[in-house]
Amino acid sequence: MNNLHYKTNNWEQYNEALINCGSLTFWIDKEATQLWSQTKRMVIMKDLVYLAT
């Protein structure tokens, strides 16, 4: 197996890439967030109705 070595020229960019190596970005559309918030409200109201009974 061949061991290839590369010279890093741009250390700032290299270090930034190492920092962001494990980051994960999610893109969520507005409709999904609205549905999520409505579902959360229903669960809270369901719990309140249950507690009131």
CHARMM internal coordinates of N, CA and C (Angstrom, degrees):
IC EDIT
DIST 1 N 1 CA 1.4480
DIST 1 CA 1 C 1.5240
ANGL 1 N 1 CA 1 C 108.44
DIST 1 C 2 N 1.2896
ANGL 1 CA 1 C 2 N 116.07
DIHE 1 N 1 CA 1 C 2 N 140.46
DIST 2 N 2 CA 1.4592
ANGL 1 C 2 N 2 CA 122.06
DIHE 1 CA 1 C 2 N 2 CA -174.82
DIST 2 CA 2 C 1.5256
ANGL 2 N 2 CA 2 C 110.80
DIHE 1 C 2 N 2 CA 2 C -91.38
DIST 2 C 3 N 1.3243
ANGL 2 CA 2 C 3 N 118.48
DIHE 2 N 2 CA 2 C 3 N 125.23
DIST 3 N 3 CA 1.4638
ANGL 2 C 3 N 3 CA 122.01
DIHE 2 CA 2 C 3 N 3 CA 176.53
DIST 3 CA 3 C 1.5200
ANGL 3 N 3 CA 3 C 109.25
DIHE 2 C 3 N 3 CA 3 C -91.37
DIST 3 C 4 N 1.3189
ANGL 3 CA 3 C 4 N 116.23
DIHE 3 N 3 CA 3 C 4 N 107.29
DIST 4 N 4 CA 1.4564
ANGL 3 C 4 N 4 CA 120.70
DIHE 3 CA 3 C 4 N 4 CA 178.66
DIST 4 CA 4 C 1.5175
ANGL 4 N 4 CA 4 C 109.10
DIHE 3 C 4 N 4 CA 4 C -100.46
DIST 4 C 5 N 1.3050
ANGL 4 CA 4 C 5 N 116.79
DIHE 4 N 4 CA 4 C 5 N 136.16
DIST 5 N 5 CA 1.4577
ANGL 4 C 5 N 5 CA 121.74
DIHE 4 CA 4 C 5 N 5 CA 177.75
DIST 5 CA 5 C 1.5243
ANGL 5 N 5 CA 5 C 108.50
DIHE 4 C 5 N 5 CA 5 C -119.07
DIST 5 C 6 N 1.3095
ANGL 5 CA 5 C 6 N 115.57
DIHE 5 N 5 CA 5 C 6 N 134.21
DIST 6 N 6 CA 1.4523
ANGL 5 C 6 N 6 CA 121.19
DIHE 5 CA 5 C 6 N 6 CA 179.45
DIST 6 CA 6 C 1.5166
ANGL 6 N 6 CA 6 C 108.90
DIHE 5 C 6 N 6 CA 6 C -114.02
DIST 6 C 7 N 1.3088
ANGL 6 CA 6 C 7 N 115.62
DIHE 6 N 6 CA 6 C 7 N 138.76
DIST 7 N 7 CA 1.4590
ANGL 6 C 7 N 7 CA 120.71
DIHE 6 CA 6 C 7 N 7 CA 178.31
DIST 7 CA 7 C 1.5278
ANGL 7 N 7 CA 7 C 108.24
DIHE 6 C 7 N 7 CA 7 C -85.95
DIST 7 C 8 N 1.3206
ANGL 7 CA 7 C 8 N 115.96
DIHE 7 N 7 CA 7 C 8 N 125.80
DIST 8 N 8 CA 1.4579
ANGL 7 C 8 N 8 CA 120.70
DIHE 7 CA 7 C 8 N 8 CA 178.46
DIST 8 CA 8 C 1.5187
ANGL 8 N 8 CA 8 C 109.02
DIHE 7 C 8 N 8 CA 8 C -80.32
DIST 8 C 9 N 1.3200
ANGL 8 CA 8 C 9 N 115.80
DIHE 8 N 8 CA 8 C 9 N 123.01
DIST 9 N 9 CA 1.4642
ANGL 8 C 9 N 9 CA 120.55
DIHE 8 CA 8 C 9 N 9 CA -178.35
DIST 9 CA 9 C 1.5244
ANGL 9 N 9 CA 9 C 112.19
DIHE 8 C 9 N 9 CA 9 C -97.87
DIST 9 C 10 N 1.3165
ANGL 9 CA 9 C 10 N 116.96
DIHE 9 N 9 CA 9 C 10 N -33.89
DIST 10 N 10 CA 1.4547
ANGL 9 C 10 N 10 CA 120.63
DIHE 9 CA 9 C 10 N 10 CA -175.70
DIST 10 CA 10 C 1.5292
ANGL 10 N 10 CA 10 C 108.59
DIHE 9 C 10 N 10 CA 10 C -113.92
DIST 10 C 11 N 1.3273
ANGL 10 CA 10 C 11 N 116.24
DIHE 10 N 10 CA 10 C 11 N 88.31
DIST 11 N 11 CA 1.4628
ANGL 10 C 11 N 11 CA 121.01
DIHE 10 CA 10 C 11 N 11 CA -175.16
DIST 11 CA 11 C 1.5244
ANGL 11 N 11 CA 11 C 112.43
DIHE 10 C 11 N 11 CA 11 C -66.99
DIST 11 C 12 N 1.3113
ANGL 11 CA 11 C 12 N 117.92
DIHE 11 N 11 CA 11 C 12 N -34.31
DIST 12 N 12 CA 1.4702
ANGL 11 C 12 N 12 CA 120.68
DIHE 11 CA 11 C 12 N 12 CA -179.96
DIST 12 CA 12 C 1.5288
ANGL 12 N 12 CA 12 C 110.30
DIHE 11 C 12 N 12 CA 12 C -61.43
DIST 12 C 13 N 1.3050
ANGL 12 CA 12 C 13 N 116.12
DIHE 12 N 12 CA 12 C 13 N -46.95
DIST 13 N 13 CA 1.4683
ANGL 12 C 13 N 13 CA 120.82
DIHE 12 CA 12 C 13 N 13 CA 179.75
DIST 13 CA 13 C 1.5347
ANGL 13 N 13 CA 13 C 110.74
DIHE 12 C 13 N 13 CA 13 C -67.57
DIST 13 C 14 N 1.3226
ANGL 13 CA 13 C 14 N 116.78
DIHE 13 N 13 CA 13 C 14 N -38.74
DIST 14 N 14 CA 1.4662
ANGL 13 C 14 N 14 CA 121.68
DIHE 13 CA 13 C 14 N 14 CA 178.88
DIST 14 CA 14 C 1.5280
ANGL 14 N 14 CA 14 C 110.78
DIHE 13 C 14 N 14 CA 14 C -62.51
DIST 14 C 15 N 1.3324
ANGL 14 CA 14 C 15 N 117.41
DIHE 14 N 14 CA 14 C 15 N -46.78
DIST 15 N 15 CA 1.4642
ANGL 14 C 15 N 15 CA 121.58
DIHE 14 CA 14 C 15 N 15 CA 179.80
DIST 15 CA 15 C 1.5251
ANGL 15 N 15 CA 15 C 111.38
DIHE 14 C 15 N 15 CA 15 C -64.00
DIST 15 C 16 N 1.3228
ANGL 15 CA 15 C 16 N 116.65
DIHE 15 N 15 CA 15 C 16 N -39.73
DIST 16 N 16 CA 1.4644
ANGL 15 C 16 N 16 CA 120.55
DIHE 15 CA 15 C 16 N 16 CA 178.48
DIST 16 CA 16 C 1.5304
ANGL 16 N 16 CA 16 C 110.36
DIHE 15 C 16 N 16 CA 16 C -64.13
DIST 16 C 17 N 1.3218
ANGL 16 CA 16 C 17 N 116.71
DIHE 16 N 16 CA 16 C 17 N -38.70
DIST 17 N 17 CA 1.4654
ANGL 16 C 17 N 17 CA 120.68
DIHE 16 CA 16 C 17 N 17 CA 178.27
DIST 17 CA 17 C 1.5255
ANGL 17 N 17 CA 17 C 110.61
DIHE 16 C 17 N 17 CA 17 C -65.01
DIST 17 C 18 N 1.3284
ANGL 17 CA 17 C 18 N 117.36
DIHE 17 N 17 CA 17 C 18 N -37.76
DIST 18 N 18 CA 1.4655
ANGL 17 C 18 N 18 CA 120.43
DIHE 17 CA 17 C 18 N 18 CA 177.93
DIST 18 CA 18 C 1.5269
ANGL 18 N 18 CA 18 C 111.16
DIHE 17 C 18 N 18 CA 18 C -66.13
DIST 18 C 19 N 1.3210
ANGL 18 CA 18 C 19 N 117.09
DIHE 18 N 18 CA 18 C 19 N -39.78
DIST 19 N 19 CA 1.4677
ANGL 18 C 19 N 19 CA 121.45
DIHE 18 CA 18 C 19 N 19 CA 179.38
DIST 19 CA 19 C 1.5258
ANGL 19 N 19 CA 19 C 110.18
DIHE 18 C 19 N 19 CA 19 C -64.67
DIST 19 C 20 N 1.3367
ANGL 19 CA 19 C 20 N 116.66
DIHE 19 N 19 CA 19 C 20 N -42.07
DIST 20 N 20 CA 1.4674
ANGL 19 C 20 N 20 CA 121.30
DIHE 19 CA 19 C 20 N 20 CA -176.47
DIST 20 CA 20 C 1.5222
ANGL 20 N 20 CA 20 C 113.04
DIHE 19 C 20 N 20 CA 20 C -86.77
DIST 20 C 21 N 1.2931
ANGL 20 CA 20 C 21 N 117.78
DIHE 20 N 20 CA 20 C 21 N 5.81
DIST 21 N 21 CA 1.4686
ANGL 20 C 21 N 21 CA 122.39
DIHE 20 CA 20 C 21 N 21 CA -175.22
DIST 21 CA 21 C 1.5267
ANGL 21 N 21 CA 21 C 111.91
DIHE 20 C 21 N 21 CA 21 C -56.01
DIST 21 C 22 N 1.3125
ANGL 21 CA 21 C 22 N 118.44
DIHE 21 N 21 CA 21 C 22 N -42.57
DIST 22 N 22 CA 1.4577
ANGL 21 C 22 N 22 CA 120.99
DIHE 21 CA 21 C 22 N 22 CA -176.51
DIST 22 CA 22 C 1.5092
ANGL 22 N 22 CA 22 C 114.35
DIHE 21 C 22 N 22 CA 22 C -98.01
DIST 22 C 23 N 1.3203
ANGL 22 CA 22 C 23 N 118.19
DIHE 22 N 22 CA 22 C 23 N 7.37
DIST 23 N 23 CA 1.4649
ANGL 22 C 23 N 23 CA 118.82
DIHE 22 CA 22 C 23 N 23 CA -176.99
DIST 23 CA 23 C 1.5286
ANGL 23 N 23 CA 23 C 110.32
DIHE 22 C 23 N 23 CA 23 C -80.08
DIST 23 C 24 N 1.3045
ANGL 23 CA 23 C 24 N 114.85
DIHE 23 N 23 CA 23 C 24 N 150.20
DIST 24 N 24 CA 1.4484
ANGL 23 C 24 N 24 CA 121.59
DIHE 23 CA 23 C 24 N 24 CA -178.56
DIST 24 CA 24 C 1.5235
ANGL 24 N 24 CA 24 C 108.04
DIHE 23 C 24 N 24 CA 24 C -135.03
DIST 24 C 25 N 1.3192
ANGL 24 CA 24 C 25 N 116.75
DIHE 24 N 24 CA 24 C 25 N 128.85
DIST 25 N 25 CA 1.4551
ANGL 24 C 25 N 25 CA 121.51
DIHE 24 CA 24 C 25 N 25 CA -177.61
DIST 25 CA 25 C 1.5250
ANGL 25 N 25 CA 25 C 109.35
DIHE 24 C 25 N 25 CA 25 C -112.89
DIST 25 C 26 N 1.3162
ANGL 25 CA 25 C 26 N 116.40
DIHE 25 N 25 CA 25 C 26 N 132.94
DIST 26 N 26 CA 1.4582
ANGL 25 C 26 N 26 CA 122.25
DIHE 25 CA 25 C 26 N 26 CA 176.88
DIST 26 CA 26 C 1.5193
ANGL 26 N 26 CA 26 C 108.99
DIHE 25 C 26 N 26 CA 26 C -110.35
DIST 26 C 27 N 1.3031
ANGL 26 CA 26 C 27 N 116.03
DIHE 26 N 26 CA 26 C 27 N 136.12
DIST 27 N 27 CA 1.4585
ANGL 26 C 27 N 27 CA 121.79
DIHE 26 CA 26 C 27 N 27 CA 173.81
DIST 27 CA 27 C 1.5196
ANGL 27 N 27 CA 27 C 106.68
DIHE 26 C 27 N 27 CA 27 C -109.54
DIST 27 C 28 N 1.3316
ANGL 27 CA 27 C 28 N 116.47
DIHE 27 N 27 CA 27 C 28 N 115.67
DIST 28 N 28 CA 1.4595
ANGL 27 C 28 N 28 CA 121.57
DIHE 27 CA 27 C 28 N 28 CA -177.30
DIST 28 CA 28 C 1.5218
ANGL 28 N 28 CA 28 C 108.22
DIHE 27 C 28 N 28 CA 28 C -119.25
DIST 28 C 29 N 1.3298
ANGL 28 CA 28 C 29 N 116.68
DIHE 28 N 28 CA 28 C 29 N 128.17
DIST 29 N 29 CA 1.4593
ANGL 28 C 29 N 29 CA 118.95
DIHE 28 CA 28 C 29 N 29 CA -178.70
DIST 29 CA 29 C 1.5317
ANGL 29 N 29 CA 29 C 111.08
DIHE 28 C 29 N 29 CA 29 C -77.66
DIST 29 C 30 N 1.3241
ANGL 29 CA 29 C 30 N 115.38
DIHE 29 N 29 CA 29 C 30 N 165.50
DIST 30 N 30 CA 1.4675
ANGL 29 C 30 N 30 CA 121.43
DIHE 29 CA 29 C 30 N 30 CA -174.85
DIST 30 CA 30 C 1.5260
ANGL 30 N 30 CA 30 C 112.00
DIHE 29 C 30 N 30 CA 30 C -63.51
DIST 30 C 31 N 1.3255
ANGL 30 CA 30 C 31 N 116.79
DIHE 30 N 30 CA 30 C 31 N -36.82
DIST 31 N 31 CA 1.4670
ANGL 30 C 31 N 31 CA 119.75
DIHE 30 CA 30 C 31 N 31 CA -179.16
DIST 31 CA 31 C 1.5300
ANGL 31 N 31 CA 31 C 110.89
DIHE 30 C 31 N 31 CA 31 C -62.16
DIST 31 C 32 N 1.3148
ANGL 31 CA 31 C 32 N 116.47
DIHE 31 N 31 CA 31 C 32 N -40.70
DIST 32 N 32 CA 1.4683
ANGL 31 C 32 N 32 CA 119.93
DIHE 31 CA 31 C 32 N 32 CA 179.58
DIST 32 CA 32 C 1.5216
ANGL 32 N 32 CA 32 C 110.91
DIHE 31 C 32 N 32 CA 32 C -64.69
DIST 32 C 33 N 1.3233
ANGL 32 CA 32 C 33 N 117.83
DIHE 32 N 32 CA 32 C 33 N -40.57
DIST 33 N 33 CA 1.4641
ANGL 32 C 33 N 33 CA 119.81
DIHE 32 CA 32 C 33 N 33 CA 179.58
DIST 33 CA 33 C 1.5236
ANGL 33 N 33 CA 33 C 110.87
DIHE 32 C 33 N 33 CA 33 C -68.57
DIST 33 C 34 N 1.3329
ANGL 33 CA 33 C 34 N 117.23
DIHE 33 N 33 CA 33 C 34 N -35.79
DIST 34 N 34 CA 1.4649
ANGL 33 C 34 N 34 CA 119.70
DIHE 33 CA 33 C 34 N 34 CA 177.73
DIST 34 CA 34 C 1.5248
ANGL 34 N 34 CA 34 C 110.58
DIHE 33 C 34 N 34 CA 34 C -66.05
DIST 34 C 35 N 1.3313
ANGL 34 CA 34 C 35 N 116.92
DIHE 34 N 34 CA 34 C 35 N -43.23
DIST 35 N 35 CA 1.4639
ANGL 34 C 35 N 35 CA 120.10
DIHE 34 CA 34 C 35 N 35 CA 178.17
DIST 35 CA 35 C 1.5171
ANGL 35 N 35 CA 35 C 110.84
DIHE 34 C 35 N 35 CA 35 C -63.22
DIST 35 C 36 N 1.3235
ANGL 35 CA 35 C 36 N 116.71
DIHE 35 N 35 CA 35 C 36 N -39.96
DIST 36 N 36 CA 1.4611
ANGL 35 C 36 N 36 CA 120.56
DIHE 35 CA 35 C 36 N 36 CA 179.76
DIST 36 CA 36 C 1.5250
ANGL 36 N 36 CA 36 C 110.28
DIHE 35 C 36 N 36 CA 36 C -64.28
DIST 36 C 37 N 1.3262
ANGL 36 CA 36 C 37 N 116.78
DIHE 36 N 36 CA 36 C 37 N -43.47
DIST 37 N 37 CA 1.4646
ANGL 36 C 37 N 37 CA 119.06
DIHE 36 CA 36 C 37 N 37 CA -178.13
DIST 37 CA 37 C 1.5297
ANGL 37 N 37 CA 37 C 110.57
DIHE 36 C 37 N 37 CA 37 C -68.60
DIST 37 C 38 N 1.3285
ANGL 37 CA 37 C 38 N 118.81
DIHE 37 N 37 CA 37 C 38 N -35.76
DIST 38 N 38 CA 1.4677
ANGL 37 C 38 N 38 CA 121.30
DIHE 37 CA 37 C 38 N 38 CA 177.07
DIST 38 CA 38 C 1.5233
ANGL 38 N 38 CA 38 C 110.46
DIHE 37 C 38 N 38 CA 38 C -66.08
DIST 38 C 39 N 1.3156
ANGL 38 CA 38 C 39 N 117.18
DIHE 38 N 38 CA 38 C 39 N -41.41
DIST 39 N 39 CA 1.4647
ANGL 38 C 39 N 39 CA 121.15
DIHE 38 CA 38 C 39 N 39 CA 179.20
DIST 39 CA 39 C 1.5145
ANGL 39 N 39 CA 39 C 109.96
DIHE 38 C 39 N 39 CA 39 C -63.00
DIST 39 C 40 N 1.3149
ANGL 39 CA 39 C 40 N 116.58
DIHE 39 N 39 CA 39 C 40 N -41.62
DIST 40 N 40 CA 1.4576
ANGL 39 C 40 N 40 CA 120.67
DIHE 39 CA 39 C 40 N 40 CA -179.89
DIST 40 CA 40 C 1.5300
ANGL 40 N 40 CA 40 C 110.18
DIHE 39 C 40 N 40 CA 40 C -62.89
DIST 40 C 41 N 1.3235
ANGL 40 CA 40 C 41 N 117.19
DIHE 40 N 40 CA 40 C 41 N -42.41
DIST 41 N 41 CA 1.4656
ANGL 40 C 41 N 41 CA 120.72
DIHE 40 CA 40 C 41 N 41 CA 178.95
DIST 41 CA 41 C 1.5286
ANGL 41 N 41 CA 41 C 110.69
DIHE 40 C 41 N 41 CA 41 C -62.27
DIST 41 C 42 N 1.3343
ANGL 41 CA 41 C 42 N 117.06
DIHE 41 N 41 CA 41 C 42 N -41.69
DIST 42 N 42 CA 1.4621
ANGL 41 C 42 N 42 CA 120.30
DIHE 41 CA 41 C 42 N 42 CA -179.65
DIST 42 CA 42 C 1.5246
ANGL 42 N 42 CA 42 C 110.78
DIHE 41 C 42 N 42 CA 42 C -62.42
DIST 42 C 43 N 1.3037
ANGL 42 CA 42 C 43 N 116.96
DIHE 42 N 42 CA 42 C 43 N -40.58
DIST 43 N 43 CA 1.4615
ANGL 42 C 43 N 43 CA 120.63
DIHE 42 CA 42 C 43 N 43 CA -179.91
DIST 43 CA 43 C 1.5177
ANGL 43 N 43 CA 43 C 109.60
DIHE 42 C 43 N 43 CA 43 C -64.76
DIST 43 C 44 N 1.3191
ANGL 43 CA 43 C 44 N 117.42
DIHE 43 N 43 CA 43 C 44 N -43.73
DIST 44 N 44 CA 1.4632
ANGL 43 C 44 N 44 CA 120.69
DIHE 43 CA 43 C 44 N 44 CA 179.34
DIST 44 CA 44 C 1.5285
ANGL 44 N 44 CA 44 C 109.87
DIHE 43 C 44 N 44 CA 44 C -62.47
DIST 44 C 45 N 1.3409
ANGL 44 CA 44 C 45 N 117.13
DIHE 44 N 44 CA 44 C 45 N -45.36
DIST 45 N 45 CA 1.4582
ANGL 44 C 45 N 45 CA 119.79
DIHE 44 CA 44 C 45 N 45 CA 179.93
DIST 45 CA 45 C 1.5239
ANGL 45 N 45 CA 45 C 110.23
DIHE 44 C 45 N 45 CA 45 C -64.48
DIST 45 C 46 N 1.3185
ANGL 45 CA 45 C 46 N 117.87
DIHE 45 N 45 CA 45 C 46 N -38.22
DIST 46 N 46 CA 1.4622
ANGL 45 C 46 N 46 CA 121.24
DIHE 45 CA 45 C 46 N 46 CA 178.59
DIST 46 CA 46 C 1.5267
ANGL 46 N 46 CA 46 C 109.68
DIHE 45 C 46 N 46 CA 46 C -61.38
DIST 46 C 47 N 1.3272
ANGL 46 CA 46 C 47 N 116.74
DIHE 46 N 46 CA 46 C 47 N -42.79
DIST 47 N 47 CA 1.4584
ANGL 46 C 47 N 47 CA 120.49
DIHE 46 CA 46 C 47 N 47 CA 179.00
DIST 47 CA 47 C 1.5253
ANGL 47 N 47 CA 47 C 110.98
DIHE 46 C 47 N 47 CA 47 C -64.54
DIST 47 C 48 N 1.3340
ANGL 47 CA 47 C 48 N 117.37
DIHE 47 N 47 CA 47 C 48 N -39.41
DIST 48 N 48 CA 1.4580
ANGL 47 C 48 N 48 CA 120.47
DIHE 47 CA 47 C 48 N 48 CA -179.91
DIST 48 CA 48 C 1.5228
ANGL 48 N 48 CA 48 C 110.78
DIHE 47 C 48 N 48 CA 48 C -66.17
DIST 48 C 49 N 1.3256
ANGL 48 CA 48 C 49 N 116.53
DIHE 48 N 48 CA 48 C 49 N -42.06
DIST 49 N 49 CA 1.4589
ANGL 48 C 49 N 49 CA 120.29
DIHE 48 CA 48 C 49 N 49 CA 178.45
DIST 49 CA 49 C 1.5189
ANGL 49 N 49 CA 49 C 109.32
DIHE 48 C 49 N 49 CA 49 C -63.77
DIST 49 C 50 N 1.2985
ANGL 49 CA 49 C 50 N 117.31
DIHE 49 N 49 CA 49 C 50 N -41.42
DIST 50 N 50 CA 1.4624
ANGL 49 C 50 N 50 CA 121.59
DIHE 49 CA 49 C 50 N 50 CA 179.45
DIST 50 CA 50 C 1.5279
ANGL 50 N 50 CA 50 C 110.39
DIHE 49 C 50 N 50 CA 50 C -63.80
DIST 50 C 51 N 1.3390
ANGL 50 CA 50 C 51 N 116.24
DIHE 50 N 50 CA 50 C 51 N -42.38
DIST 51 N 51 CA 1.4548
ANGL 50 C 51 N 51 CA 119.72
DIHE 50 CA 50 C 51 N 51 CA -179.37
DIST 51 CA 51 C 1.5227
ANGL 51 N 51 CA 51 C 111.61
DIHE 50 C 51 N 51 CA 51 C -69.16
DIST 51 C 52 N 1.3420
ANGL 51 CA 51 C 52 N 117.07
DIHE 51 N 51 CA 51 C 52 N -31.35
DIST 52 N 52 CA 1.4538
ANGL 51 C 52 N 52 CA 120.63
DIHE 51 CA 51 C 52 N 52 CA -177.59
DIST 52 CA 52 C 1.5288
ANGL 52 N 52 CA 52 C 111.55
DIHE 51 C 52 N 52 CA 52 C -75.35
DIST 52 C 53 N 1.3166
ANGL 52 CA 52 C 53 N 118.23
DIHE 52 N 52 CA 52 C 53 N -21.92
DIST 53 N 53 CA 1.4514
ANGL 52 C 53 N 53 CA 120.59
DIHE 52 CA 52 C 53 N 53 CA -176.35
DIST 53 CA 53 C 1.4881
ANGL 53 N 53 CA 53 C 113.48
DIHE 52 C 53 N 53 CA 53 C -81.97
END
COOR INIT
IC SEED 1 N 1 CA 1 C
IC BUILD
